[in-house]
Amino acid sequence: MTTSSPTSASGPVVVAGATGDIGRRIVRELLAAGARVRVLTRPGSTAAAEAWGDDP
């Protein structure tokens, strides 16, 4: 599998399922690589705030 640098992207990377085990790992890797990340969660989910904070 090949990966490319997310720093060349013009906008944020959107991750669906970011509160799950795999999604959480993906978000961590993207943030470590310097990417801007937005996460999608179910309405009313407190897991996103617990995992990633309340950063707009």
LUMKE-924717 format. One record per atom (N, C-alpha, C, CB): residue number from 1; residue in three letters; chain; x, y, z. Coordinates in steps of 0.001 Angstrom, whole numbers, plus 500000, padded with zeros to 6 digits. Glycine has a CB too. Example, Ala and Ser with C-alpha at 12.3 -4.5 7.8 and 13.67 -1.06 7.14 Angstrom:
2
@num:1 | residuo:ALA | cadena:A | xx:513190 | yy:494310 | zz:507800 .
@num:1 | residuo:ALA | cadena:A | xx:512300 | yy:495500 | zz:507800 .
@num:1 | residuo:ALA | cadena:A | xx:513200 | yy:496700 | zz:507800 .
@num:1 | residuo:ALA | cadena:A | xx:511308 | yy:495527 | zz:509046 .
@num:2 | residuo:SER | cadena:A | xx:512850 | yy:497750 | zz:507080 .
@num:2 | residuo:SER | cadena:A | xx:513670 | yy:498940 | zz:507140 .
@num:2 | residuo:SER | cadena:A | xx:512900 | yy:500030 | zz:507870 .
@num:2 | residuo:SER | cadena:A | xx:514084 | yy:499402 | zz:505725 .
***
This chain:
56
@num:1 | residuo:MET | cadena:A | xx:500844 | yy:498823 | zz:500000 .
@num:1 | residuo:MET | cadena:A | xx:500000 | yy:500000 | zz:500000 .
@num:1 | residuo:MET | cadena:A | xx:500884 | yy:501234 | zz:500000 .
@num:1 | residuo:MET | cadena:A | xx:499043 | yy:500001 | zz:501213 .
@num:2 | residuo:THR | cadena:A | xx:500519 | yy:502192 | zz:499216 .
@num:2 | residuo:THR | cadena:A | xx:501269 | yy:503453 | zz:499169 .
@num:2 | residuo:THR | cadena:A | xx:500466 | yy:504551 | zz:499846 .
@num:2 | residuo:THR | cadena:A | xx:501601 | yy:503849 | zz:497708 .
@num:3 | residuo:THR | cadena:A | xx:501180 | yy:505437 | zz:500487 .
@num:3 | residuo:THR | cadena:A | xx:500516 | yy:506580 | zz:501107 .
@num:3 | residuo:THR | cadena:A | xx:501120 | yy:507852 | zz:500552 .
@num:3 | residuo:THR | cadena:A | xx:500641 | yy:506538 | zz:502653 .
@num:4 | residuo:SER | cadena:A | xx:500348 | yy:508893 | zz:500553 .
@num:4 | residuo:SER | cadena:A | xx:500861 | yy:510183 | zz:500111 .
@num:4 | residuo:SER | cadena:A | xx:500723 | yy:511183 | zz:501243 .
@num:4 | residuo:SER | cadena:A | xx:500118 | yy:510679 | zz:498845 .
@num:5 | residuo:SER | cadena:A | xx:501446 | yy:512243 | zz:501145 .
@num:5 | residuo:SER | cadena:A | xx:501437 | yy:513263 | zz:502188 .
@num:5 | residuo:SER | cadena:A | xx:500136 | yy:514050 | zz:502156 .
@num:5 | residuo:SER | cadena:A | xx:502634 | yy:514207 | zz:502028 .
@num:6 | residuo:PRO | cadena:A | xx:499413 | yy:514132 | zz:503276 .
@num:6 | residuo:PRO | cadena:A | xx:498158 | yy:514875 | zz:503297 .
@num:6 | residuo:PRO | cadena:A | xx:498361 | yy:516386 | zz:503284 .
@num:6 | residuo:PRO | cadena:A | xx:497360 | yy:514487 | zz:504508 .
@num:7 | residuo:THR | cadena:A | xx:499600 | yy:516844 | zz:503408 .
@num:7 | residuo:THR | cadena:A | xx:499844 | yy:518282 | zz:503455 .
@num:7 | residuo:THR | cadena:A | xx:499565 | yy:518968 | zz:502128 .
@num:7 | residuo:THR | cadena:A | xx:501265 | yy:518546 | zz:503869 .
@num:8 | residuo:SER | cadena:A | xx:499466 | yy:518214 | zz:501032 .
@num:8 | residuo:SER | cadena:A | xx:499190 | yy:518818 | zz:499739 .
@num:8 | residuo:SER | cadena:A | xx:497699 | yy:519047 | zz:499514 .
@num:8 | residuo:SER | cadena:A | xx:499747 | yy:517949 | zz:498637 .
@num:9 | residuo:ALA | cadena:A | xx:496850 | yy:518530 | zz:500384 .
@num:9 | residuo:ALA | cadena:A | xx:495408 | yy:518695 | zz:500242 .
@num:9 | residuo:ALA | cadena:A | xx:495018 | yy:520148 | zz:500506 .
@num:9 | residuo:ALA | cadena:A | xx:494655 | yy:517750 | zz:501201 .
@num:10 | residuo:SER | cadena:A | xx:494017 | yy:520621 | zz:499784 .
@num:10 | residuo:SER | cadena:A | xx:493605 | yy:522009 | zz:499938 .
@num:10 | residuo:SER | cadena:A | xx:492637 | yy:522209 | zz:501092 .
@num:10 | residuo:SER | cadena:A | xx:492980 | yy:522499 | zz:498667 .
@num:11 | residuo:GLY | cadena:A | xx:491970 | yy:521162 | zz:501508 .
@num:11 | residuo:GLY | cadena:A | xx:490990 | yy:521283 | zz:502584 .
@num:11 | residuo:GLY | cadena:A | xx:491180 | yy:520192 | zz:503612 .
@num:11 | residuo:GLY | cadena:A | xx:489574 | yy:521235 | zz:502031 .
@num:12 | residuo:PRO | cadena:A | xx:490281 | yy:520139 | zz:504573 .
@num:12 | residuo:PRO | cadena:A | xx:490409 | yy:519125 | zz:505613 .
@num:12 | residuo:PRO | cadena:A | xx:490073 | yy:517729 | zz:505095 .
@num:12 | residuo:PRO | cadena:A | xx:489512 | yy:519469 | zz:506787 .
@num:13 | residuo:VAL | cadena:A | xx:490607 | yy:516741 | zz:505782 .
@num:13 | residuo:VAL | cadena:A | xx:490279 | yy:515346 | zz:505503 .
@num:13 | residuo:VAL | cadena:A | xx:489091 | yy:514997 | zz:506388 .
@num:13 | residuo:VAL | cadena:A | xx:491510 | yy:514380 | zz:505766 .
@num:14 | residuo:VAL | cadena:A | xx:488048 | yy:514412 | zz:505812 .
@num:14 | residuo:VAL | cadena:A | xx:486862 | yy:514037 | zz:506577 .
@num:14 | residuo:VAL | cadena:A | xx:486933 | yy:512548 | zz:506874 .
@num:14 | residuo:VAL | cadena:A | xx:485552 | yy:514392 | zz:505806 .
@num:15 | residuo:VAL | cadena:A | xx:486790 | yy:512201 | zz:508152 .
@num:15 | residuo:VAL | cadena:A | xx:486838 | yy:510802 | zz:508568 .
@num:15 | residuo:VAL | cadena:A | xx:485489 | yy:510431 | zz:509165 .
@num:15 | residuo:VAL | cadena:A | xx:487991 | yy:510553 | zz:509590 .
@num:16 | residuo:ALA | cadena:A | xx:484803 | yy:509488 | zz:508522 .
@num:16 | residuo:ALA | cadena:A | xx:483550 | yy:508964 | zz:509059 .
@num:16 | residuo:ALA | cadena:A | xx:483879 | yy:507811 | zz:509995 .
@num:16 | residuo:ALA | cadena:A | xx:482586 | yy:508504 | zz:507916 .
@num:17 | residuo:GLY | cadena:A | xx:483176 | yy:507731 | zz:511103 .
@num:17 | residuo:GLY | cadena:A | xx:483432 | yy:506658 | zz:512059 .
@num:17 | residuo:GLY | cadena:A | xx:484676 | yy:506896 | zz:512894 .
@num:17 | residuo:GLY | cadena:A | xx:483559 | yy:505351 | zz:511338 .
@num:18 | residuo:ALA | cadena:A | xx:484988 | yy:508147 | zz:513160 .
@num:18 | residuo:ALA | cadena:A | xx:486236 | yy:508499 | zz:513840 .
@num:18 | residuo:ALA | cadena:A | xx:486274 | yy:508105 | zz:515312 .
@num:18 | residuo:ALA | cadena:A | xx:486467 | yy:509968 | zz:513725 .
@num:19 | residuo:THR | cadena:A | xx:485144 | yy:507721 | zz:515886 .
@num:19 | residuo:THR | cadena:A | xx:485152 | yy:507307 | zz:517290 .
@num:19 | residuo:THR | cadena:A | xx:485351 | yy:505808 | zz:517448 .
@num:19 | residuo:THR | cadena:A | xx:483861 | yy:507720 | zz:517960 .
@num:20 | residuo:GLY | cadena:A | xx:485359 | yy:505083 | zz:516338 .
@num:20 | residuo:GLY | cadena:A | xx:485630 | yy:503648 | zz:516384 .
@num:20 | residuo:GLY | cadena:A | xx:487122 | yy:503383 | zz:516475 .
@num:20 | residuo:GLY | cadena:A | xx:485047 | yy:502949 | zz:515156 .
@num:21 | residuo:ASP | cadena:A | xx:487475 | yy:502141 | zz:516662 .
@num:21 | residuo:ASP | cadena:A | xx:488877 | yy:501765 | zz:516852 .
@num:21 | residuo:ASP | cadena:A | xx:489746 | yy:502148 | zz:515655 .
@num:21 | residuo:ASP | cadena:A | xx:488983 | yy:500270 | zz:517105 .
@num:22 | residuo:ILE | cadena:A | xx:489339 | yy:501759 | zz:514466 .
@num:22 | residuo:ILE | cadena:A | xx:490141 | yy:502053 | zz:513273 .
@num:22 | residuo:ILE | cadena:A | xx:490085 | yy:503540 | zz:512934 .
@num:22 | residuo:ILE | cadena:A | xx:489650 | yy:501218 | zz:512074 .
@num:23 | residuo:GLY | cadena:A | xx:488902 | yy:504132 | zz:512998 .
@num:23 | residuo:GLY | cadena:A | xx:488769 | yy:505554 | zz:512701 .
@num:23 | residuo:GLY | cadena:A | xx:489613 | yy:506422 | zz:513611 .
@num:23 | residuo:GLY | cadena:A | xx:487334 | yy:505969 | zz:512807 .
@num:24 | residuo:ARG | cadena:A | xx:489665 | yy:506076 | zz:514876 .
@num:24 | residuo:ARG | cadena:A | xx:490468 | yy:506828 | zz:515844 .
@num:24 | residuo:ARG | cadena:A | xx:491952 | yy:506761 | zz:515488 .
@num:24 | residuo:ARG | cadena:A | xx:490242 | yy:506287 | zz:517268 .
@num:25 | residuo:ARG | cadena:A | xx:492389 | yy:505581 | zz:515068 .
@num:25 | residuo:ARG | cadena:A | xx:493798 | yy:505424 | zz:514661 .
@num:25 | residuo:ARG | cadena:A | xx:494106 | yy:506239 | zz:513412 .
@num:25 | residuo:ARG | cadena:A | xx:494124 | yy:503941 | zz:514408 .
@num:26 | residuo:ILE | cadena:A | xx:493175 | yy:506243 | zz:512478 .
@num:26 | residuo:ILE | cadena:A | xx:493361 | yy:507017 | zz:511249 .
@num:26 | residuo:ILE | cadena:A | xx:493470 | yy:508506 | zz:511571 .
@num:26 | residuo:ILE | cadena:A | xx:492196 | yy:506763 | zz:510265 .
@num:27 | residuo:VAL | cadena:A | xx:492590 | yy:508995 | zz:512437 .
@num:27 | residuo:VAL | cadena:A | xx:492619 | yy:510410 | zz:512810 .
@num:27 | residuo:VAL | cadena:A | xx:493943 | yy:510762 | zz:513474 .
@num:27 | residuo:VAL | cadena:A | xx:491449 | yy:510747 | zz:513748 .
@num:28 | residuo:ARG | cadena:A | xx:494420 | yy:509924 | zz:514362 .
@num:28 | residuo:ARG | cadena:A | xx:495707 | yy:510182 | zz:515029 .
@num:28 | residuo:ARG | cadena:A | xx:496845 | yy:510285 | zz:514020 .
@num:28 | residuo:ARG | cadena:A | xx:496014 | yy:509073 | zz:516048 .
@num:29 | residuo:GLU | cadena:A | xx:496864 | yy:509367 | zz:513050 .
@num:29 | residuo:GLU | cadena:A | xx:497920 | yy:509385 | zz:512030 .
@num:29 | residuo:GLU | cadena:A | xx:497837 | yy:510640 | zz:511161 .
@num:29 | residuo:GLU | cadena:A | xx:497828 | yy:508133 | zz:511148 .
@num:30 | residuo:LEU | cadena:A | xx:496632 | yy:511013 | zz:510777 .
@num:30 | residuo:LEU | cadena:A | xx:496460 | yy:512212 | zz:509963 .
@num:30 | residuo:LEU | cadena:A | xx:496912 | yy:513460 | zz:510718 .
@num:30 | residuo:LEU | cadena:A | xx:494999 | yy:512358 | zz:509533 .
@num:31 | residuo:LEU | cadena:A | xx:496527 | yy:513568 | zz:511986 .
@num:31 | residuo:LEU | cadena:A | xx:496935 | yy:514723 | zz:512787 .
@num:31 | residuo:LEU | cadena:A | xx:498447 | yy:514761 | zz:512964 .
@num:31 | residuo:LEU | cadena:A | xx:496249 | yy:514694 | zz:514155 .
@num:32 | residuo:ALA | cadena:A | xx:499051 | yy:513601 | zz:513181 .
@num:32 | residuo:ALA | cadena:A | xx:500507 | yy:513533 | zz:513337 .
@num:32 | residuo:ALA | cadena:A | xx:501222 | yy:513958 | zz:512056 .
@num:32 | residuo:ALA | cadena:A | xx:500936 | yy:512113 | zz:513730 .
@num:33 | residuo:ALA | cadena:A | xx:500568 | yy:513724 | zz:510905 .
@num:33 | residuo:ALA | cadena:A | xx:501156 | yy:514099 | zz:509615 .
@num:33 | residuo:ALA | cadena:A | xx:500885 | yy:515562 | zz:509266 .
@num:33 | residuo:ALA | cadena:A | xx:500612 | yy:513198 | zz:508511 .
@num:34 | residuo:GLY | cadena:A | xx:500149 | yy:516259 | zz:510133 .
@num:34 | residuo:GLY | cadena:A | xx:499898 | yy:517675 | zz:509903 .
@num:34 | residuo:GLY | cadena:A | xx:498645 | yy:517989 | zz:509112 .
@num:34 | residuo:GLY | cadena:A | xx:501044 | yy:518259 | zz:509213 .
@num:35 | residuo:ALA | cadena:A | xx:497781 | yy:517007 | zz:508922 .
@num:35 | residuo:ALA | cadena:A | xx:496559 | yy:517230 | zz:508150 .
@num:35 | residuo:ALA | cadena:A | xx:495503 | yy:517928 | zz:509001 .
@num:35 | residuo:ALA | cadena:A | xx:496011 | yy:515898 | zz:507613 .
@num:36 | residuo:ARG | cadena:A | xx:494652 | yy:518704 | zz:508322 .
@num:36 | residuo:ARG | cadena:A | xx:493465 | yy:519257 | zz:508980 .
@num:36 | residuo:ARG | cadena:A | xx:492399 | yy:518177 | zz:508898 .
@num:36 | residuo:ARG | cadena:A | xx:492979 | yy:520620 | zz:508308 .
@num:37 | residuo:VAL | cadena:A | xx:491769 | yy:517868 | zz:510019 .
@num:37 | residuo:VAL | cadena:A | xx:490848 | yy:516735 | zz:510078 .
@num:37 | residuo:VAL | cadena:A | xx:489491 | yy:517176 | zz:510611 .
@num:37 | residuo:VAL | cadena:A | xx:491427 | yy:515613 | zz:510957 .
@num:38 | residuo:ARG | cadena:A | xx:488442 | yy:516681 | zz:509991 .
@num:38 | residuo:ARG | cadena:A | xx:487070 | yy:516814 | zz:510478 .
@num:38 | residuo:ARG | cadena:A | xx:486537 | yy:515406 | zz:510674 .
@num:38 | residuo:ARG | cadena:A | xx:486166 | yy:517645 | zz:509482 .
@num:39 | residuo:VAL | cadena:A | xx:485781 | yy:515206 | zz:511745 .
@num:39 | residuo:VAL | cadena:A | xx:485251 | yy:513872 | zz:512009 .
@num:39 | residuo:VAL | cadena:A | xx:483730 | yy:513879 | zz:511933 .
@num:39 | residuo:VAL | cadena:A | xx:485715 | yy:513369 | zz:513385 .
@num:40 | residuo:LEU | cadena:A | xx:483168 | yy:512757 | zz:511483 .
@num:40 | residuo:LEU | cadena:A | xx:481723 | yy:512573 | zz:511441 .
@num:40 | residuo:LEU | cadena:A | xx:481339 | yy:511568 | zz:512514 .
@num:40 | residuo:LEU | cadena:A | xx:481250 | yy:512098 | zz:510032 .
@num:41 | residuo:THR | cadena:A | xx:480317 | yy:511918 | zz:513293 .
@num:41 | residuo:THR | cadena:A | xx:479829 | yy:511014 | zz:514333 .
@num:41 | residuo:THR | cadena:A | xx:478306 | yy:511005 | zz:514299 .
@num:41 | residuo:THR | cadena:A | xx:480352 | yy:511438 | zz:515742 .
@num:42 | residuo:ARG | cadena:A | xx:477730 | yy:510088 | zz:515030 .
@num:42 | residuo:ARG | cadena:A | xx:476279 | yy:510049 | zz:515147 .
@num:42 | residuo:ARG | cadena:A | xx:475801 | yy:511234 | zz:515987 .
@num:42 | residuo:ARG | cadena:A | xx:475812 | yy:508707 | zz:515773 .
@num:43 | residuo:PRO | cadena:A | xx:474601 | yy:511749 | zz:515694 .
@num:43 | residuo:PRO | cadena:A | xx:474055 | yy:512842 | zz:516512 .
@num:43 | residuo:PRO | cadena:A | xx:473955 | yy:512419 | zz:517981 .
@num:43 | residuo:PRO | cadena:A | xx:472662 | yy:513270 | zz:515985 .
@num:44 | residuo:GLY | cadena:A | xx:474358 | yy:513314 | zz:518867 .
@num:44 | residuo:GLY | cadena:A | xx:474280 | yy:513031 | zz:520297 .
@num:44 | residuo:GLY | cadena:A | xx:475427 | yy:512209 | zz:520835 .
@num:44 | residuo:GLY | cadena:A | xx:473018 | yy:512334 | zz:520591 .
@num:45 | residuo:SER | cadena:A | xx:476388 | yy:511862 | zz:519990 .
@num:45 | residuo:SER | cadena:A | xx:477519 | yy:511050 | zz:520433 .
@num:45 | residuo:SER | cadena:A | xx:478451 | yy:511881 | zz:521301 .
@num:45 | residuo:SER | cadena:A | xx:478283 | yy:510472 | zz:519227 .
@num:46 | residuo:THR | cadena:A | xx:478719 | yy:511405 | zz:522509 .
@num:46 | residuo:THR | cadena:A | xx:479668 | yy:512093 | zz:523389 .
@num:46 | residuo:THR | cadena:A | xx:481077 | yy:511568 | zz:523168 .
@num:46 | residuo:THR | cadena:A | xx:479265 | yy:511923 | zz:524863 .
@num:47 | residuo:ALA | cadena:A | xx:481209 | yy:510482 | zz:522437 .
@num:47 | residuo:ALA | cadena:A | xx:482524 | yy:509872 | zz:522217 .
@num:47 | residuo:ALA | cadena:A | xx:483468 | yy:510805 | zz:521469 .
@num:47 | residuo:ALA | cadena:A | xx:482374 | yy:508568 | zz:521446 .
@num:48 | residuo:ALA | cadena:A | xx:482957 | yy:511607 | zz:520544 .
@num:48 | residuo:ALA | cadena:A | xx:483819 | yy:512515 | zz:519780 .
@num:48 | residuo:ALA | cadena:A | xx:484438 | yy:513566 | zz:520686 .
@num:48 | residuo:ALA | cadena:A | xx:483027 | yy:513193 | zz:518655 .
@num:49 | residuo:ALA | cadena:A | xx:483639 | yy:514162 | zz:521553 .
@num:49 | residuo:ALA | cadena:A | xx:484168 | yy:515176 | zz:522470 .
@num:49 | residuo:ALA | cadena:A | xx:485172 | yy:514563 | zz:523434 .
@num:49 | residuo:ALA | cadena:A | xx:483027 | yy:515845 | zz:523252 .
@num:50 | residuo:GLU | cadena:A | xx:484903 | yy:513345 | zz:523876 .
@num:50 | residuo:GLU | cadena:A | xx:485826 | yy:512665 | zz:524785 .
@num:50 | residuo:GLU | cadena:A | xx:487136 | yy:512324 | zz:524079 .
@num:50 | residuo:GLU | cadena:A | xx:485182 | yy:511390 | zz:525347 .
@num:51 | residuo:ALA | cadena:A | xx:487053 | yy:511905 | zz:522830 .
@num:51 | residuo:ALA | cadena:A | xx:488245 | yy:511473 | zz:522103 .
@num:51 | residuo:ALA | cadena:A | xx:489044 | yy:512634 | zz:521537 .
@num:51 | residuo:ALA | cadena:A | xx:487855 | yy:510545 | zz:520988 .
@num:52 | residuo:TRP | cadena:A | xx:488363 | yy:513644 | zz:520997 .
@num:52 | residuo:TRP | cadena:A | xx:489060 | yy:514695 | zz:520255 .
@num:52 | residuo:TRP | cadena:A | xx:488860 | yy:516094 | zz:520807 .
@num:52 | residuo:TRP | cadena:A | xx:488622 | yy:514673 | zz:518844 .
@num:53 | residuo:GLY | cadena:A | xx:488072 | yy:516246 | zz:521849 .
@num:53 | residuo:GLY | cadena:A | xx:487834 | yy:517585 | zz:522396 .
@num:53 | residuo:GLY | cadena:A | xx:486746 | yy:518298 | zz:521621 .
@num:53 | residuo:GLY | cadena:A | xx:489119 | yy:518415 | zz:522377 .
@num:54 | residuo:ASP | cadena:A | xx:486591 | yy:519564 | zz:521910 .
@num:54 | residuo:ASP | cadena:A | xx:485522 | yy:520348 | zz:521290 .
@num:54 | residuo:ASP | cadena:A | xx:486114 | yy:521411 | zz:520383 .
@num:54 | residuo:ASP | cadena:A | xx:484625 | yy:520997 | zz:522361 .
@num:55 | residuo:ASP | cadena:A | xx:487088 | yy:521025 | zz:519570 .
@num:55 | residuo:ASP | cadena:A | xx:487773 | yy:521956 | zz:518682 .
@num:55 | residuo:ASP | cadena:A | xx:486937 | yy:522160 | zz:517432 .
@num:55 | residuo:ASP | cadena:A | xx:489186 | yy:521443 | zz:518320 .
@num:56 | residuo:PRO | cadena:A | xx:486501 | yy:523392 | zz:517156 .
@num:56 | residuo:PRO | cadena:A | xx:485636 | yy:523628 | zz:515984 .
@num:56 | residuo:PRO | cadena:A | xx:486343 | yy:523417 | zz:514661 .
@num:56 | residuo:PRO | cadena:A | xx:485088 | yy:525026 | zz:516023 .
***
